[in-house]
Amino acid sequence: MTFSRLTRLMVQSKTISKHDRKIQRRTATTTPTGAILPEPEKTPFGLLSIVAAVIPGLLIGAAISKNIANFLEENELFVPSDDDDDDD
């Protein structure tokens, strides 16, 4: 029953697509008439904006993880064992 419905939908969609015949074009690089658009403006502070976004994100993430680690250790939910420090 499901297979017959799917085949019927496929046949209907093929007949609809044959009648429409619309050609889709990307207009991001061209105008509707087909002319090529000029090159977009470049952001002069590209690297600076990346650094300005990444550094605060890292600092905030480190602060949150430090606070969570302190909370877990205070409530004895996770206490690192001293056996892990066998460097001597």
Secondary structure, DSSP 8 states (H G I E B T S, - for coil): -HHHHHHHHHHHHHHHHHHH-------SSB-TTS-B-------TTHHHHHHHHHHHHHHHHHHHHHHHHHHHHHTTSS---GGG----
